[in-house]
Amino acid sequence: MTQMKRAVLFRALLALCATFLVAEIAYEVIEHWRDGESRSYLDMVHLLFEFLSAVFLVVAYFISRKYQMALKRFGETEHRTLEALRSQFDGLIAQRFDEWGLSSAERDVALLSFRGLKISEIAAARGTRDGTIKAQLSSVFHKAGVSSKSELLAVFMDQFLDFSAASEPDEIWDQPVEPVPDEAPETLAGAA
């Protein structure tokens, strides 16, 4: 069951419980009014607690709806940010590789290295020997001015951290709640 279906089921249960309590309160009030009986102190306290329970259930329904909408907006914002980062990642890598003057073989080896492949796996994928891959990675490190794969990745990660830090996730909770259409969210590139 998806998160959305669980949230809808939760809100439906809240609404059903609130409806049941309101109906039961109305029935008790009408029954006592029709019979002309005066209510005892305990009956009034019981009725007050049932009324407060119904009010709290209604409030819980609206609070859960508000937070669900805020979480959905937050998720869509994060999705758009991730899509923007993905689209910029390819461009940034190509730009850096051009600046460093990497050959096409060095580009391939660097990209496979970014994906977490070991030297032996890169060699197998490219149909070469481990020593060739080591030499190409060494050349990439030299041209990039770094000494390890983690330093090479750090060159790119610094720029992505700056980009993702530009949006404040806490602001999403302060925005007014608006209905969100069920359409797929647009990417930042598509919105521009």
JOJOQUI-V310375 format. One record per pair of residues at least 12 apart in sequence whose ideal C-beta (glycine too) atoms are under 7 Angstrom apart, sorted by the first residue. I is the first residue (numbers start at 0). J is the second residue. D is the distance in whole Angstrom. If there is no record, write none. Layout:
I,J,D ; I,J,D
//
This chain:
6,67,5 ; 9,63,6 ; 10,60,6 ; 10,63,6 ; 10,64,6 ; 13,56,5 ; 13,59,6 ; 13,60,4 ; 13,63,7 ; 14,60,6 ; 16,56,5 ; 17,53,5 ; 17,56,4 ; 17,57,5 ; 17,60,7 ; 20,49,6 ; 20,52,6 ; 20,53,4 ; 20,56,7 ; 21,53,5 ; 23,49,7 ; 24,46,6 ; 24,49,5 ; 24,50,6 ; 24,53,7 ; 27,46,6 ; 65,176,5 ; 68,176,5 ; 68,179,6 ; 69,171,6 ; 69,172,6 ; 69,176,7 ; 71,179,5 ; 72,171,5 ; 72,174,7 ; 72,179,6 ; 73,168,7 ; 73,171,5 ; 75,184,4 ; 76,166,7 ; 76,171,6 ; 78,184,6 ; 79,184,6 ; 79,186,6 ; 79,187,5 ; 80,163,6 ; 80,166,6 ; 82,186,4 ; 82,187,7 ; 83,186,7 ; 83,187,4 ; 83,188,7 ; 84,159,6 ; 84,162,7 ; 84,163,7 ; 86,188,5 ; 91,155,6 ; 91,158,6 ; 92,155,7 ; 99,142,4 ; 99,143,5 ; 100,142,6 ; 101,139,6 ; 101,142,6 ; 104,135,6 ; 105,135,5 ; 105,138,6 ; 105,139,5 ; 107,125,7 ; 108,121,6 ; 108,132,6 ; 108,135,4 ; 108,136,6 ; 108,139,7 ; 109,139,5 ; 111,124,6 ; 112,136,6 ; 112,148,6 ; 113,152,7 ; 118,132,5 ; 118,133,6
//
